[in-house]
């Protein structure tokens, strides 16, 4: 079985990013890779697709947490004793 491994540059083109630091950030987030030397990596295309699905799931979870479904707020009713209010007005009248 022949595997076509992508270089870091090809992975950058696949993700449509301009900087290899983004790829390194993805590796820290869980992107599977094969290290070649100390600075270069090789990627399997299936792993890139799985990582994209993982990012979509994370984004969906964040969206649900950030924007929860709003529930109707309960109205607070204010109990007003109109008789006490009338008596207070009468007592506080300036003659």
C-alpha positions in Angstrom: 0.0 0.0 0.0 1.5 3.3 -1.1 1.0 6.3 1.0 1.3 9.8 -0.3 2.7 12.0 2.4 2.4 15.7 2.2 5.2 18.1 3.1 4.7 21.0 5.5 4.4 23.4 2.5 1.8 21.2 0.9 -0.1 21.0 4.2 0.0 24.8 4.3 -1.5 24.9 0.9 -4.1 22.3 1.9 -5.2 24.5 5.0 -4.7 27.7 2.9 -2.5 29.3 5.4 0.6 31.4 4.7 2.8 30.6 7.7 4.3 27.4 9.0 3.7 28.5 12.6 0.0 27.8 12.0 0.9 24.2 11.1 3.0 23.9 14.3 0.0 25.2 16.3 -2.2 22.6 14.7 0.4 19.9 15.6 0.2 21.1 19.3 -3.6 20.9 19.0 -3.4 17.2 17.9 -2.7 17.1 14.2 -1.0 13.8 13.5 2.4 14.1 11.8 5.7 12.3 11.1 8.7 14.3 12.2 11.5 14.5 9.6 14.6 15.8 11.2 14.2 18.6 13.8 12.1 21.1 11.8 10.2 19.3 9.0 7.1 17.1 9.1 5.2 14.8 6.8 1.4 14.5 6.9 -1.1 12.0 5.7 -4.0 13.5 3.8 -6.5 11.4 5.8 -5.1 12.8 9.1 -5.5 16.4 7.7 -9.2 15.7 6.9 -9.8 14.2 10.3 -8.2 17.2 12.0 -10.5 19.5 10.0 -13.5 17.5 11.2 -12.1 17.8 14.8 -11.8 21.6 14.4 -15.4 21.8 13.1 -16.7 19.9 16.1 -14.7 22.2 18.5 -16.1 25.3 16.7 -19.6 23.9 17.0 -19.2 23.2 20.8 -17.8 26.7 21.3 -20.7 28.2 19.4 -23.2 26.4 21.6 -21.3 27.5 24.8 -21.0 31.1 23.7 -24.5 31.5 22.3 -26.8 29.3 24.4 -30.4 29.1 23.6 -32.2 32.0 25.3 -35.0 31.1 27.6 -37.8 33.5 28.5 -37.0 35.4 31.6 -39.5 35.2 34.4 -41.2 38.5 35.1 -40.9 39.8 38.7 -44.3 41.0 39.8 -44.3 44.0 42.2 -46.9 43.8 44.8 -48.3 47.3 45.4 -50.6 48.0 48.3 -52.6 50.9 46.8 -54.3 51.7 50.1 -51.0 52.3 51.9 -49.9 54.4 48.9 -53.0 56.6 49.2 -52.6 57.0 52.9 -48.9 57.9 52.5 -49.8 60.6 49.9 -52.4 62.1 52.2 -50.1 62.2 55.2 -47.3 63.8 53.1 -49.4 66.5 51.7 -48.1 70.0 52.3 -50.9 72.3 53.6 
